[in-house]
Amino acid sequence: MQRFSNKVVVVTGGAQGIGEATVKRFVKEGAQVAIIDYQDEMAQNLANKLRKEGKVTESYQCDVTNSEEVVQCFKEIHYKFGRIDVLVNNAGVTRDNLLFKMNENEWEIVIDTHLKGSFLCSREAQKYMVKQKSGKIVMLSSRSALGKRGQTNYAAAKAGIQGMTKTMAIELGPYGINVNAVAPGFIETEMTKSIAERTGVSYEDIKENVIKSNAIKRVGEPQDVASIIAFLASEEASYVTGQVIYVAGNVTN
Ligand code: NDP
């Protein structure tokens, strides 16, 4: 399928994990992709590798919580590619801790990365999308938005993402822009590995517990999320907006 021929896609946090799988999914379907990440070397390596395969990709080092950097980065992307059709607000971090031990820094970095980062990037992208009278924004929420021990900060951020998604969908719909979110459950990436490292619980035990407790008896892969992001960014989903799709291998409520 080449659903994204001539489309320009921006993926934040695109150097690894779900972001990397999303970048690869979009280029496979014909898109030109701008990769934004903190991790400049990893993003550059990914862009170089894809360019060698004949794909059009560029990497941009940018902290999505830094307003000046975000404004400059989107200007450069628009200058280079001439338009912005899709934004995937994927950059994320975790700083898990029980509430009574959580410090302000752990609260702020998580809230800032997800909420301020998605706000700043969406505000820049919509400038171009509104002029084009078309665009798709896909947000990354999480199963944790429904509550998870040790994730007061992350749950608040990911529940906030759902409110942002619905509100941006209302404001931007009249300009031909769809805004939706995916809410993954446990997906195997550096993020989930680092949670295991920090909590001291064995990664294999964490995965075993996930498999035991969910309906589809396996953990998630980044590609499981990338395919739903691509669907929501495609014309096939043009009458869907303000929705949250759980990609969690389980029933959620
Ligand atoms: P990864 O940690 O594997 O990748 C996230 C990338 O975003 C990293 O390269 C990270 O850099 C980068 N990043 C973090 N902060 C910033 C910033 N301020 N500016 C630019 N780049 C930044 O995460 P995942 O692939 O696992 O997660 C991707 C998204 O999916 C996140 O929003 C996450 O919350 C969400 N999600 C993930 C789940 C999972 O189980 N993996 C489940 C539910 C939701 P660095 O390494 O330096 O931090």
Residues whose N, C-alpha, C, O or C-beta is under 5 A from the ligand:
A	BS01	NDP	G13 A15 Q16 G17 I18 G19 I36 D37 Y38 Q39 C62 D63 V64 T65 N90 A91 G92 V93 T113 L140 S141 S142 R143 P184 G185 F186 I187 T189 E190 M191 T192
